[in-house]
Amino acid sequence: MSRRSALLIFWILGFAVGSIGYLSLPGVANWFAGIVPNFLNQAMIGALIAGIVGSAVSTFSIVTWANRSSTI
């Protein structure tokens, strides 16, 4: 797999996860707001959720890509 195709795949994956996350954020944020203390506002909760999901997806995808077979 070339670098350009790998970057394209990671970009598409990030775009898809971000879009799905944006659409599901109100429900998840309301659920998450009930768990954490009231000193966190809605924007901070959204940032925490986006950071956790983004880091998990990128870590999983890069580790999977790095451990794949190198045969073409």
CORRASUL-V636079 format. One record per backbone hydrogen bond with DSSP energy under -0.5 kcal/mol. CO is the residue of the C=O (numbers start at 1). NH is the residue of the N-H. If there is no record, write none. Layout:
co = <CO | CO>
nh = <NH | NH>
//
This chain:
co = <2 | 3 | 4 | 5 | 6 | 7 | 8 | 9 | 10 | 11 | 12 | 13 | 14 | 15 | 16 | 17 | 18 | 19 | 20 | 21 | 24 | 25 | 26 | 27 | 28 | 29 | 30 | 31 | 32 | 32 | 37 | 41 | 42 | 43 | 44 | 45 | 46 | 47 | 48 | 49 | 50 | 51 | 52 | 53 | 54 | 55 | 56 | 57 | 58 | 59 | 60 | 61 | 62 | 63 | 65>
nh = <6 | 7 | 8 | 9 | 10 | 11 | 12 | 13 | 14 | 15 | 16 | 17 | 18 | 19 | 20 | 21 | 22 | 23 | 24 | 25 | 28 | 29 | 30 | 31 | 32 | 33 | 34 | 35 | 35 | 36 | 40 | 45 | 46 | 47 | 48 | 49 | 50 | 51 | 52 | 53 | 54 | 55 | 56 | 57 | 58 | 59 | 60 | 61 | 62 | 63 | 64 | 65 | 66 | 67 | 68>
//
